[in-house]
């Protein structure tokens, strides 16, 4: 099943507001946001089975995947990524917080690796 695309302008504005974020198109049509070379959010730019995926904590992963229209992210679930099947699966304010948490998880790990 193909779903609607998340509002890419809103997603770009939200993710690019975080320090040191880069964006690129990867795997043909996925918009990928990275910090320190590590992905923290992915959104297809064409209709796809999911509309946005992001990393979360173990606790958030368990809680979010119990909600309707939020699933373990294809290919990334073992790394605790979730995917929204529709943009309406979660409100924008909460999604912005979850994207920030994803950014923080990836940025912490990148910063930690650079220290050693």
N, C-alpha and C positions, 0 to 999 in steps of 0.2 A: 504494500500500500504506500502510495506517495502522499506526502503531507505538504501543508503550506510552508513557505519559507519564513523564518523569523525576520523581523524588521532589521535588515542588515545595517541601515543607517544608524538606528538606535544601538545595535550591538557594537558597531565600530566606535561610536561616540563613547559608549560605556567602557569598552576594553582599552581604547587608546588613551583614556584619561589616566590610566595607571602608569607609573613611571617605567621607562625603559621598555615599553611594549613594542613589538614589531608585528606586522601582519604580512601574510603572503598567501597566494593561492597555491594549494598543494593537492596532489592526487587528481588533477584535472579541474575540479570546480569547487573544492572546499576552501573556505576562508579560514585560515589558521592564525590564531593569536599566540604569541610566544613571549616569554621573558627569560633572559639568559639562555636563549636557545631551546628552552623547554616549552612545549605546548601547554596551554591552560584552557583553551576554548577552541572549538571547531564548529563551523556552521556551513552547510552546503549552500551554494549560490543558485542551485537549481532544485526543483522538487526531488525529495528523497524520503526514505522511510522515517528519518528523524530530522528535526529542524535545528537543534543545537546540542552539543555535548560538552561536558566540562568535568574536571577532576574535583573530587570532594573527599572529605575525611571518611574513615570507616563508619563512624556513627551516622553521618549525613547520608552516606551511600545506602545504609540499611533503611533509614527513615524515608528517604526520597523514593526508593524503588518500591515501597509499599503503596505509593500514591498512584492514582490512575494516570495513564499517559506519560509516566516516567519509567524508563527501563534501564537495565544495565547497558551501557554503551557497547554497540557491536565492536569487537576486536580490542576494546579497552577496559572491559568490565573488571578484569583481574587486577588492573591498576586503579580500581575504584573511580571509574568514570561513569557518569550517568548521561542519559540522552532523553530529551523531550520529544515526544511523538507529535505534539502540536504546540504552537506558540502559546496557546491558552492553558497549558498544563500548569503554569505557575505565573503569578503576577510579576510585573516588571520590577517592582521594588525588591521582592525576594530574589528574583533572578539576578539583579544587579549585585545583591549581597553575596549570593552564591558564586558569581563570577569573580568577585573580589576575593572570596575565600580561596577559590581555585588559583587565582593569581598569587596570593600569599603563600599557598602550599608550594607552588613551583618556584617562586622567587626565594623562599627560605632555603629550599634544597639547593638552588643554584648558588646562593650566597654562601651557604655552608660549605659546599664543595670548593669554592674559590679560596676559602680561608686556609685550607690544608693542602 
